[in-house]
Amino acid sequence: MANALKIYNTLSRQLEPFKPINENEVRMYACGITVYDESHVGHASQAIIFDAIRNILKYLGYKVSYVRNFTDIDDKIIRKAANTGKTADEIATFYIEDSSKDLAALKVRPADHEPRVTDHVPDIIEFIRILVDKGSAYVNNHEVLFDVEKFTEYGKLSRQKLDQLVSTEDTPNKRNPWDFSLWKPAKEGEPSWESPWGPGRPGWHIECSVMAGKYLGKTLDIHGGGLDLVFPHHENEIAQSEACNGQPFSNYWIHNGLVMVDGRKMAKSLGNFYTIKDILKKFHPDIIRFTVFSNHYSSNIDFAEAIFTTSSKRVYYFYKTLNTVDQLLKTFPPDDDSNLLPEVITGIQDGFREAVLDNFNTARALANFSELFTQVNAFLSAPKPKMKQKTNTLRLFREEFKKIADVLGIFDEDPGVFIKEFKRKFLAEHNITAAEIDEKITARAGAKKNKDYETADKICEQLKERKIMLQDTPQGVEWDVILD
């Protein structure tokens, strides 16, 4: 049952039974993208992970309210605007639309709310005003800063001690080195809003506290983001939210691992990033999602094309099996209600549920997929019973598998279309055409007709060297790709 779900909570550093605030309802917030450039694979990984977590929660029977924001005012956005002659709003709007298209191409479904910071400045000002009135924040030279010493639980998420902390924000207005900015005073030529403390704009950390609270309430069930946000961003969110509202900000904190390149986090600032568009040119969205799900969400992923290539083999294998099943169902429509693999069919959803109840363990779910497809292929190749007697079992497999594949947003393509496109891309990458293969098949047929089996075998070897395998079937000669 849904109430058997366990989640690793960064706050407690323990695997905990999940108990939502309201039974069967989940309020979840995940930090979104700062929109000043194209989205990269690190953004894709996080968006895919929390998309899946939202879908898994729904699969388990919860009603989910999911919010993922856009940070559309920031130093990086302002610099980009200055360098391009555009306004900050034009830059942000362009990259919000661009990011949304990229994520849609990856089958990431929109959040229920995707708020922009600049649409919530009045809410942010009111939130800061409360903190100032409570003595949790102070004003210095038109800048408002959070007084960290006033929040005695500061560091409870990151497990860091106050005397070891220094805020990365460079401002002369701090009382203490660990204080952080809630409202930044206006600079000439930069976007600003009027406030009780003078014209300015919000600090970064305050944004998520305000938008999460506006759409989900003062206490969330789940707050998520990358491991790199634990400190200072999420630590600061907790401090300012709990100081303002006097109650826990989020009961569960989920942090996904990072996409790494040569041991360093993939980031625009480091110049070591691959855009979503880059990776989509080479790999199908299902392959990208499969790669993400092959690791536990909390684990870092070392980016290399090899990991996507490995996923390609598995995804191609799954689609070929699905295509075989679909073709058989067209040829032999089920005419009874028999189930010749009762334990296998029942185990499809049972195995998936067991995996995802264990801290959203998609890697384990995919391992179950592999075992399932091995069983199905053994069933397909078994000489008995006859194929027409197997088809209702195959129909049940197809229906049950679709229910769980849809949760992860994979294997929902037409298998025949996927295979055709996969082969087309493979041939282009290996500098061979379908026409060349057809010519070789024709030449081989001629050689076999003339009983020149040596030449026929030689043609097969030549194609193998170019990663193409020929298969003699009752329907004629078919070719397939060879994946290393």
C-alpha positions in Angstrom: 0.0 0.0 0.0 1.0 3.6 -0.5 1.6 4.1 3.3 4.5 1.6 3.0 6.6 4.2 1.1 9.9 5.0 2.7 12.0 8.1 1.8 15.5 9.0 2.7 15.2 12.4 4.4 18.3 14.6 4.2 17.1 16.4 7.3 17.3 13.3 9.5 19.9 11.4 7.5 17.5 8.4 7.8 15.2 6.3 5.7 11.7 7.2 7.1 8.2 6.0 6.5 6.4 8.7 4.5 3.5 10.3 6.3 1.9 13.3 4.4 0.4 16.2 6.3 -3.0 15.4 4.8 -3.8 11.8 4.1 -3.4 10.8 0.4 -2.3 14.3 -0.6 1.3 15.4 -1.2 2.6 19.0 -1.6 6.0 18.9 -3.3 8.4 21.7 -4.3 11.6 21.4 -6.4 14.0 24.2 -7.1 14.0 25.1 -10.8 16.3 26.7 -13.3 17.9 30.1 -13.3 17.1 31.0 -16.9 20.1 32.8 -18.5 21.3 30.2 -21.0 20.4 26.8 -22.6 19.5 24.1 -20.2 22.1 21.3 -19.8 22.1 17.6 -18.9 22.3 18.4 -15.2 19.0 20.3 -15.4 17.6 17.4 -17.4 18.5 14.8 -14.8 16.9 16.7 -11.9 13.8 17.5 -13.9 13.4 13.8 -15.0 13.9 12.6 -11.4 11.3 14.8 -9.8 8.9 14.2 -12.7 9.2 10.5 -11.9 8.8 11.0 -8.2 5.7 13.0 -8.8 4.4 10.2 -11.1 5.3 7.5 -8.7 3.4 9.2 -5.9 0.4 9.4 -8.1 0.8 5.8 -9.1 0.8 5.0 -5.3 -2.5 6.7 -5.0 -1.6 10.2 -3.8 -3.0 13.4 -5.1 0.1 15.5 -5.8 0.5 19.3 -6.0 3.9 19.9 -7.6 5.6 23.2 -7.9 8.9 23.9 -9.9 9.9 27.5 -10.2 11.9 29.6 -12.6 14.4 32.1 -11.2 14.0 34.9 -13.7 16.0 37.7 -12.0 19.6 37.1 -11.0 23.1 38.5 -11.5 23.7 36.1 -14.4 20.5 37.1 -16.2 21.4 40.8 -15.7 24.9 40.3 -17.1 23.5 38.4 -20.1 21.1 41.2 -20.8 23.8 43.8 -20.6 26.0 41.8 -23.0 23.3 41.2 -25.6 21.5 44.6 -25.5 18.3 42.9 -24.3 16.3 43.4 -21.1 16.5 40.9 -18.3 12.9 40.1 -18.8 13.5 39.3 -22.5 16.4 37.0 -21.6 14.4 35.2 -19.0 11.3 34.8 -21.1 13.3 33.4 -24.0 15.1 30.8 -21.9 12.0 29.8 -20.0 10.4 29.0 -23.3 13.5 27.3 -24.6 13.9 25.3 -21.4 10.3 24.2 -21.4 10.6 22.9 -25.0 13.8 21.0 -24.1 12.1 19.4 -21.1 9.0 18.5 -23.1 11.3 16.8 -25.7 12.5 14.7 -22.8 9.0 13.8 -21.8 9.1 15.8 -18.6 5.6 16.8 -17.9 5.0 20.4 -16.6 4.6 21.0 -12.9 1.2 22.0 -11.6 2.6 25.5 -11.0 5.8 26.9 -12.6 6.0 30.4 -11.0 8.4 33.2 -12.0 10.1 35.2 -9.3 9.2 38.5 -10.8 5.5 37.7 -10.6 5.8 37.4 -6.8 7.8 40.4 -5.8 5.0 41.9 -3.6 4.7 38.5 -1.8 8.5 38.5 -1.3 8.4 42.1 0.1 5.7 41.2 2.6 7.6 38.0 3.7 10.7 40.1 4.3 8.7 42.7 6.2 7.5 40.0 8.6 11.1 38.9 9.2 12.2 42.5 9.9 9.3 43.0 12.3 10.1 39.8 14.2 13.7 40.8 14.5 15.0 38.0 12.4 16.3 40.3 9.7 17.9 43.8 9.8 18.3 46.7 7.3 21.7 48.2 6.5 22.2 50.7 3.7 18.9 49.7 2.1 19.8 46.1 2.1 17.9 43.6 4.2 19.8 40.7 5.6 18.8 37.6 7.6 20.3 37.5 11.1 21.5 33.9 11.2 22.3 34.1 14.9 18.7 34.7 15.7 17.8 31.2 14.2 19.2 28.8 16.7 18.7 25.7 14.5 20.7 27.1 11.6 22.8 24.2 10.1 20.4 21.4 10.9 20.0 20.4 7.3 23.7 20.6 6.2 25.0 19.6 9.7 27.4 22.5 9.7 28.3 24.6 12.7 27.8 28.4 12.6 31.4 29.3 13.5 32.6 27.3 10.5 30.3 29.1 8.0 30.8 32.1 5.8 28.2 33.3 3.4 29.4 33.4 -0.2 27.5 36.7 -0.7 29.9 39.6 -0.9 28.3 42.6 0.8 29.7 45.1 3.3 26.4 45.4 5.0 26.5 42.2 7.0 26.8 42.2 10.8 28.2 38.7 10.7 30.0 36.8 7.9 27.3 34.1 7.8 24.3 36.4 7.3 22.7 36.4 3.9 20.8 38.9 1.8 17.0 39.0 1.5 16.6 42.2 -0.4 19.4 43.7 -2.5 19.6 47.5 -3.0 19.2 48.7 -6.6 22.2 49.3 -8.8 22.2 51.7 -11.7 20.8 50.2 -14.9 19.5 47.0 -13.2 15.9 46.0 -12.8 14.4 47.0 -9.5 11.2 47.3 -7.5 10.0 49.7 -4.9 10.1 48.5 -1.3 9.9 49.8 2.3 13.8 49.7 2.3 14.2 51.5 -1.0 14.3 50.2 -4.6 16.0 46.8 -5.1 15.3 43.2 -6.0 15.0 39.9 -4.1 17.9 37.8 -2.9 18.1 34.3 -4.3 17.2 32.3 -1.2 14.0 34.2 -0.3 12.4 33.4 -3.7 11.7 29.7 -3.1 10.5 30.2 0.4 7.8 32.6 -0.8 6.7 30.7 -3.9 6.6 27.4 -2.1 4.5 28.9 0.7 2.2 30.7 -1.7 1.2 27.6 -3.7 1.6 24.8 -1.1 1.3 26.3 2.3 3.6 27.0 5.2 4.7 23.4 5.7 5.5 21.2 2.7 5.5 17.5 2.5 8.5 17.3 0.3 11.1 19.8 -0.8 13.7 18.7 -3.4 16.7 19.8 -5.4 20.2 18.9 -6.2 22.8 17.9 -3.6 24.6 21.2 -4.3 21.6 23.1 -2.9 21.7 21.6 0.6 24.0 24.5 1.6 23.5 27.4 1.5 20.3 27.5 -0.5 18.1 25.0 1.3 19.6 25.8 4.7 18.7 29.4 4.2 15.2 28.5 3.0 14.6 26.6 6.2 15.9 29.5 8.4 13.9 32.3 6.9 10.7 30.2 6.4 10.7 28.8 9.9 11.6 32.2 11.4 8.7 33.8 9.5 6.1 31.1 10.0 7.0 29.5 13.3 6.6 26.0 12.0 8.6 23.4 10.0 9.2 24.4 6.4 9.3 20.9 4.9 8.9 17.5 6.6 11.0 15.6 4.0 14.0 16.8 2.0 15.0 14.9 -1.1 18.2 15.6 -2.9 19.2 14.2 -6.2 22.8 13.4 -7.1 24.7 15.6 -9.6 25.8 15.0 -13.2 29.6 15.1 -13.0 32.3 15.6 -15.7 35.8 14.6 -14.9 35.0 14.5 -11.2 33.4 18.0 -11.2 29.8 19.0 -11.2 28.4 19.9 -14.6 27.8 23.6 -14.6 27.6 26.5 -17.0 29.9 28.5 -14.8 32.6 25.8 -15.2 32.1 25.6 -19.0 31.9 21.8 -18.8 28.2 21.3 -19.7 26.4 19.6 -22.5 23.1 21.1 -23.4 19.9 19.1 -23.6 19.8 19.8 -27.3 23.3 18.3 -27.7 22.4 15.0 -26.1 19.0 14.8 -27.9 20.8 15.0 -31.2 22.5 11.7 -30.4 20.1 9.8 -28.2 16.3 9.2 -28.0 14.5 10.7 -24.9 13.8 7.1 -23.7 17.5 6.4 -23.7 18.3 9.5 -21.7 15.5 8.8 -19.2 16.6 5.2 -18.9 20.1 6.3 -18.2 18.9 8.6 -15.4 16.7 5.8 -13.9 19.5 3.3 -14.1 21.1 5.1 -11.1 19.5 5.7 -7.8 18.3 9.3 -7.7 20.6 10.2 -4.9 23.7 9.0 -6.7 26.0 11.2 -8.9 26.2 10.3 -12.6 29.6 10.5 -14.3 28.7 11.9 -17.7 30.2 10.0 -20.7 28.6 9.0 -23.9 29.5 5.4 -23.0 26.7 5.3 -20.4 24.1 6.4 -22.9 25.4 3.9 -25.4 25.0 1.1 -22.8 21.4 2.3 -22.2 20.8 2.3 -25.9 21.4 -1.5 -26.1 18.9 -2.2 -23.3 16.3 0.2 -24.6 16.6 -1.2 -28.2 16.3 -4.7 -26.8 13.2 -3.8 -24.9 11.6 -2.2 -27.9 12.4 -5.1 -30.2 10.7 -7.4 -27.7 7.7 -5.1 -27.6 7.6 -5.0 -31.4 7.6 -8.8 -31.6 4.7 -9.0 -29.1 2.7 -6.3 -31.0 3.2 -8.0 -34.3 2.1 -11.4 -32.9 -1.0 -9.8 -31.3 -1.9 -8.4 -34.7 -1.4 -11.8 -36.4 -3.0 -13.9 -33.6 -5.7 -11.8 -31.9 -6.5 -13.3 -28.4 -9.5 -15.6 -28.5 -9.5 -16.7 -24.9 -8.8 -15.4 -21.4 -5.9 -17.8 -20.6 -2.9 -16.6 -18.6 0.0 -19.0 -19.0 2.4 -16.9 -16.9 0.3 -16.0 -13.9 3.2 -15.4 -11.5 5.1 -13.3 -14.1 2.1 -11.2 -15.0 1.1 -10.6 -11.4 4.7 -9.8 -10.5 4.9 -7.0 -13.0 3.2 -4.4 -10.9 4.1 -6.1 -7.6 7.8 -5.9 -8.4 7.6 -2.3 -9.6 5.6 -1.2 -6.5 8.1 -2.9 -4.2 11.0 -1.1 -5.9 9.5 2.4 -5.9 8.2 2.1 -2.3 11.9 1.6 -1.3 12.9 5.3 -1.7 11.9 5.6 -5.3 14.4 2.9 -6.4 14.1 3.2 -10.2 17.4 1.3 -10.7 15.8 -1.7 -9.0 12.6 -1.2 -11.1 14.7 -1.3 -14.3 16.5 -4.5 -13.1 13.0 -6.0 -12.7 12.3 -4.9 -16.3 15.3 -6.9 -17.5 14.2 -10.0 -15.7 10.7 -9.6 -17.0 11.8 -9.3 -20.6 14.1 -12.3 -20.3 11.0 -14.3 -19.2 8.9 -13.0 -22.0 11.5 -13.8 -24.6 11.9 -17.3 -23.2 8.1 -17.7 -23.5 8.1 -16.4 -27.0 10.8 -18.8 -28.2 9.4 -21.9 -26.4 8.1 -24.4 -28.9 5.0 -25.1 -26.9 2.3 -24.1 -26.6 1.5 -22.8 -30.1 1.8 -19.1 -30.7 -1.9 -18.5 -31.0 -2.4 -20.0 -27.5 0.2 -17.6 -26.1 -1.3 -14.4 -27.3 -3.7 -13.6 -24.4 -0.8 -14.0 -22.0 1.2 -11.6 -24.2 -1.7 -9.1 -24.2 -1.8 -9.2 -20.4 2.0 -8.6 -20.3 1.6 -5.6 -22.7 -1.2 -4.1 -20.6 0.5 -4.5 -17.3 3.9 -3.3 -18.5 2.4 -0.2 -20.0 1.0 0.8 -16.7 4.4 0.9 -15.0 6.4 2.2 -18.0 4.0 5.1 -18.2 4.9 6.1 -14.7 8.6 6.5 -15.7 7.7 8.0 -19.1 9.5 5.4 -21.1 8.6 2.7 -23.7 5.5 4.6 -24.8 6.6 5.0 -28.4 5.3 2.8 -31.2 8.0 0.1 -31.2 8.2 -0.2 -35.0 8.7 3.5 -35.3 11.3 3.6 -32.6 13.3 0.7 -34.2 13.1 2.3 -37.7 14.4 5.6 -36.3 17.1 3.9 -34.2 18.4 2.0 -37.2 18.3 5.2 -39.4 20.5 7.1 -36.8 22.8 4.1 -36.4 23.4 3.8 -40.2 24.1 7.5 -40.4 26.7 7.3 -37.5 28.3 4.3 -39.2 28.4 5.7 -42.7 26.3 3.0 -44.4 22.9 3.3 -46.1 19.9 1.0 -46.2 20.4 0.8 -50.0 23.9 -0.6 -49.6 22.6 -3.2 -47.2 19.8 -4.2 -49.7 22.4 -4.5 -52.5 24.5 -6.8 -50.3 21.4 -8.9 -49.4 20.5 -9.2 -53.1 24.1 -10.2 -54.0 24.1 -12.8 -51.2 20.8 -14.2 -52.5 22.4 -14.5 -55.9 25.5 -16.2 -54.6 23.3 -18.7 -52.6 21.2 -19.4 -55.7 24.4 -20.2 -57.6 25.6 -22.3 -54.6 28.5 -20.0 -54.1 28.3 -20.2 -50.3 31.7 -18.9 -49.8 30.8 -15.6 -51.4 27.5 -15.6 -49.5 29.4 -16.0 -46.2 31.9 -13.4 -47.2 29.1 -10.8 -47.7 27.8 -11.6 -44.2 31.2 -11.0 -42.7 31.6 -7.8 -44.6 28.4 -6.5 -43.2 29.3 -7.7 -39.7 32.5 -5.6 -39.9 30.2 -2.6 -40.5 28.0 -3.6 -37.5 25.2 -5.1 -39.6 23.9 -8.6 -39.0 21.8 -10.6 -41.5 19.1 -13.0 -40.3 17.3 -15.6 -42.4 13.6 -15.8 -41.4 10.5 -17.4 -42.8 9.6 -14.0 -44.1 12.9 -13.6 -45.9 16.3 -12.0 -45.0 16.2 -9.3 -42.4 19.0 -7.1 -41.1 19.7 -5.7 -37.7 22.3 -3.5 -36.1 25.1 -4.9 -33.9 25.6 -2.9 -30.7 29.0 -3.3 -29.0 
